[in-house]
Amino acid sequence: MLRFIQKLALLFVVIALVAGQAVANIPPAKKPIRVLMVGGGSSHDFDRWYKGEDVATLQKDGLAVVTYTSDPSTILSQLPNADVLFLANNQPIPDEATRKAIFAFADAGKGLILAHPAIWYNWKDWPEYNEKLVGGGSKGHDKYGPFDVTITDKKHPLTKGLPVTFHLDDELYYFKSDPAATPIEVLATGKATTSENTYPSLFVVKYPKGRVVGIALGHDAASHTIEPYKKLIRNAVQWAAGLSVD
């Protein structure tokens, strides 16, 4: 009887050790990426597509925790708590301290995503924004309509899991890099069905210290609700945060 009890006790010890090892082998849960998204301005339904659709896309499965604001005066106080700044606005950011903080954020190695309206030449009194952070800009676009997006760099983490070509209706931005500005690396191009001209749809701005992504897509539902776009912004947030892309 005593030997049976000893064997039973030993069995419980072994089970406990195995269970403990199994728990120890479970990788720790990833902390959600802290994203500050800034919208607001003209010509776009920012609350519906950025605050609504894109925030839900990024927060799915705990990838990110997104704070959305359409008030540029709140950027300065919220930026210290962010891993990634997601600019999707075309309204002014007039405060000089906020402008300097955005550059300091990038200089600290943090991530910056410049989405659709934010890659325009929006602010004549802030040329450093386009020169240094955007690498150029757009001053026009095709009439809203169909075009194809083609991945030109399949090996970059930002394009992971994206189809080589996908179709959507959007504004085909005439984004042009500025030879005097920070260089860009084009990862995908857009081409209208009625023209042979191609323009960058996805690019990396080779800012010396931070990780900067430019996304030309994003006018309305035809982009924000399709899977390639959703995958793209999730990739962008992970890459900009310095993490591996799932």
N, C-alpha and C positions, 0 to 999 in steps of 0.2 A: 504493500500500500504506500509506504514511504517513497519507494523508488518511483511508483507511478506519479505521485504528487511532484517529485523532483523533475521528472521528465516533462510533466505538464507545465511546470513553472519555467523550465528551460524553453519550451515551445513558445510560451507567451513572450519571453525575452527576445527570441529570434524574430517573432512577428513584429514586435515593437521596433526592433532595430531596422528591419526591412522597410516598415512604414515610415520611420523617421528618415531613412535614406531617400525614399521616394519623394517625400515632401521637400527634402533638401535639394533634390534635382530639378524641382519645378522652378523655371526662371522667374525672377521677380517681375511683377506687372510694370509695364511701361508707364511713366508719368505722362499725362496728357500734355501736349504742346500748348503753351499759352500764346494765343493769337490775339492781337489787337487789330480789328478790322475797321477801317475808316471809309465811310461812304458819303453820299450827299453831293448835290450840285444839280446840273441840268441834263436833259435829254435821255435820262435813264430812270427806271423805277428801282432805285437803290434799296428801298426797304423790302420790296418783294423778292428781288433776285439775289442781292448780296446778304442783307440782314436775314431774309427768310431762307431761300434755297441754299445758298453757299454755307451759311452757318450750320444748317442741318447736315449738309454733306460732310463738313469738316468734323463735326462733333459725333458723327456716327461711329459706333464701336469704341468710343472713348479716345479717338485719335487726338482730339484737341479740345480745349476749352476756349471758346471765342467770346471776346468782349467786343460788341459792335457799338460804334458811335458815328453820328452824322454831325457832330459838333467838334470842329477842329480845335477849339479852345480846351478840350479835355485830353488831347493827345499827350501833352506835357506831363500831366499827373499820372497817366496810366502807362506810359511807355516803360518805366522801370520794372513793371511787373510782367512784361511781355518777352517771349522768346522770338516771335516773328511779328513784324509789322506788315499788315496787308492793306495797302493803299488802293482803294477803288473809287476815289473821289475825283471830281473835277472842279469842286468849289475851292476857293482860295484857302491857303494856310498862311495868313498874313503875319502871325506873330513870329518875330525874329528868334526868340528863345526856343520856340517849337521847331523852327527850321534847323537851328543848330543842333537840337536834341536828336532830330532824325538822322543827321549826318554822324553825330556821336554814336548813335545806336549802331549804324552800319560799321563805323570805325572800330567798335568794340567786338566785331565779329558776329553780330547778330544777323538774323535773316530778314530780308525785305522782298515782298512780293508786290509788283506793280501791275495792277489788273486793268485792262481795257481803258476806262476813262483816264487813268493815271499815267498812261504813256503818251498822252497828247501834249502839245505845247500849250499848257494852260496858263502859265504865269510869266509875263514879260518881266516882272520885277524880281524874278527868282530864276535867272538863267542857269545857275549852278545845279539846280535840280535835274534838268534835262542833260546838261553837259556831263555831270559826274555820276548821277545815279541811274539815268535812263539810257545814256549812250546815244541819244538822238531823240526822235519823237515822230509824231504824226500830225499833219496839218490838214488831212482830208481822208475821205474813204469812199468806196463804192456805195451806190445806193443799196440799201438793205436788200439782201437776196442770197441765193445759193452760191456756195463755193466749197472747194475741197481743201482739206488740210493734210499735208503729207509730212511725215516724220523724216527728217534728213540726218539725224543722228540717233540710231536705234540703241546705242550702247550707253547713252547717258542715263543716269538714274531718274531724271525728270521724265523720260519717255518710257519708263518701265511699265509694261502692261498695256500700253496704248496700241491701237491698231495702226498699221503703217500708213493707211489713208482712211480718213473719215469725212463725212459730208455734213454740212449744216447750213442753216440760213443765219446770216449775221451781217455786221458791217465789216467789210474787208478794209482794215486800216492800211493807209499808205505809210507804214512805218519806215523811216529811213535812218540808218545809222549816220552819225556825224563823225567825219574823219578826225575832227579836232577834239572829240569827246572820248569818254571811256569806251574802249572796244567792246563789242558784243560778240557772242557766239550763238549763231542761229541753230536751233534744234528742230524747228518745224516751220513750214511755209504754207501760206494760203494762196490759192489761185482761183479766180473767178472762172466760171464756165464760158464766159464771153470774152475772155482776154488771155493773153499769154504772159502777162505780168505776174510776178510772184512777190510776196511781201512776208516778212517774218511774222509768224503767229505765236511762236514760243522761242524765247532766247534767254541767255544768261548774260548779264552785264558783268564784265570782268573787273569789278570794283576791287581794289587791292586788298581790302580787309574783310568786308562782309560778303554774304551770299545774297545776290540780287537776281530775281527772276522777273522777266517781262512776259505778260500774257496778253496778246492782242484781242483774244476772243472774249465775248461776254455781254452782248447787247440785251438779250432777253431770254425767254424760255427756250428758244431753239438751241441755245448753247448751254445755259445753266442746268437744264434738266437731262441732258444726254450723258451717257456713261463715260465716253472719252473725256469730256470736260470735268466731270466729277472726279475721275481718276487723276486727271492732270493736276487739279488744285490740291488734292490730297498728297500727291507726289511732291508738289512744290512746297507745301508746308513742312513736310518731313525733311526734304533736302535743305531748305532754307534754315531749318533748325539744327542742321549739322548731323542729322540722324540717317541711318540707312533707310531706304525706301522699301516698304513691304511689297 
